[in-house]
Amino acid sequence: MTRQEQDYYHDISRQTQYLKRIAQALEEHTELMEQIVNKEKNDRLDRFKKTANLLYGNDATVNPSKGRSDDNYTYPQFVDKHYKSSGLDDQRDSIMHASQRNDLEQRMYNESQKLTGKEFQGWFDKLSKEEKAAYTNVYGFKI
């Protein structure tokens, strides 16, 4: 082997060592960047969760004694606490049962059940006073 060939192979081995060091540095850099990106994602996610908890009352930082709990925010209690009754339940309860209706009231009930919302006003306007009174008796409210 000539001196030139020896130098050539020696240079190749040196270049291989440089490439190995570069590859190792790139791997370390990639791992470091992944850690930074994951930390930023987790930090953003944590900030988002804290903000959402504060907005929706899950976090008791504003009013420690009034944080969200199952006692305060189960569905029925939430509705009772924050929404007033519309009176529809009372109206539904006040609808006469079929056994309590006279013939005119039963006829008004049957006719009204066959109507669509669009047809109702025209039908109701054509009723006589007695028929309107029977209709309001059946449904328990005044129109």
Sequence and secondary structure as in RCSB ss.txt:
>XXXX:A:sequence
MTRQEQDYYHDISRQTQYLKRIAQALEEHTELMEQIVNKEKNDRLDRFKKTANLLYGNDATVNPSKGRSDDNYTY
PQFVDKHYKSSGLDDQRDSIMHASQRNDLEQRMYNESQKLTGKEFQGWFDKLSKEEKAAYTNVYGFKI
>XXXX:A:secstr
  HHHHHHHHHHHHHHHHHHHHHHHHHHHHHHHHHHHHHHHHHHHHHHHHHHHHHTT  TTSSGGG   HHHHSH
HHHHHHH    SHHHHHHHS  GGG  HHHHHHHHHHHH  HHHHHHHHHTS HHHHHHHHHHHTS  
